[in-house]
Amino acid sequence: MENFLFVLGRDDNEKATRCFQFAKIAHEKDHDVNLFFIDSGVLWANATRDLEIKTPTGDCPKDYLPYLVENDVPIGV
């Protein structure tokens, strides 16, 4: 088992989607995962944020972030 720290430092839908996707994949493979929001990435901690904005590949933060929250993956701000 490995330890992963994913740092999101931008208010960018595509970057956030990938960050959450990679964190979810690592967690599903039983790795220890932590997320940390810095700089404008802290805006992703807003519970009222629209998570359904699609990326060019058709996925969105809502496809991954709820899994991380439901599985108690630590998220620091």
HELIX and SHEET records of a PDB file:
HELIX    1   1 ASN A   13  GLU A   28  1                                  16    
HELIX    2   2 ASP A   39  ALA A   45  5                                   7    
HELIX    3   3 PRO A   61  ASP A   63  5                                   3    
HELIX    4   4 LEU A   65  GLU A   70  1                                   6    
SHEET    1   A 3 ASN A   3  LEU A   8  0                                        
SHEET    2   A 3 ASP A  32  PHE A  37  1                                        
SHEET    3   A 3 ILE A  75  GLY A  76  1                                        
END                                                                             
